[in-house]
Amino acid sequence: MTATNDYLWLNGEQKPSVPPIQRLHTDGILFRREDGSRWNWQGVSAFSLAYDISIGDDAKVVRFLDWCTANDVTIVRVFTTAVGMFNLPPDIGRQGLQIVLSLAEERGLYVEAVGLADTKVRAFDHQEHLWRLGAMGAAFPGLLIEIANEPNHPTQDADIKNVNYLIQLRDIVRAQTSTL
């Protein structure tokens, strides 16, 4: 998997200037960057970006992220594993996510990575997957991790519906980023 970092702006437009990615924290109901400035969540779901990278459709990902930047989107939501919409095993999803993170950072975009989806259909080690996503979050300040997509959805394993299990998974992610 490789990706071009060339911008595909139409009509010869220059790529816009983007602010550097900073870690976010909450301040009441607001998100703030490390420098204290307010960050607005203006997101779009782009579930297949890691999958698109995995099948070599890098240009599609670049075009989409460029569109996001041009349209004031601040965060894209990406699946790291899936079965129903497309076949994305967790290890391949993480590889694709690494490239998505790099491309997003260049454009000043944050990424919300969904850790668990379709867990009733695909058995895998949830703890290891989320531990690895947490490690990616420690390395990439613009990565936000959503433990599970719709925990009560019929495509999710019974464990994912258990709030205590979800808290354990959350703690695994936090352990990777607790020193930040």
Secondary structure, DSSP 8 states (H G I E B T S, - for coil): ---------GGG-----------EEEETTEEEETTS-EE---EEE-TTHHHHHHTT-HHHHHHHHHHHHHTT--EEEEESSBSSSS-B-HHHHHHHHHHHHHHHHHTT-EEEEEEE-STTTS---HHHHHHHHHHHHHH-TTEEEEEESSTTSTTS-GGGG-HHHHHHHHHHHHHHHTT-
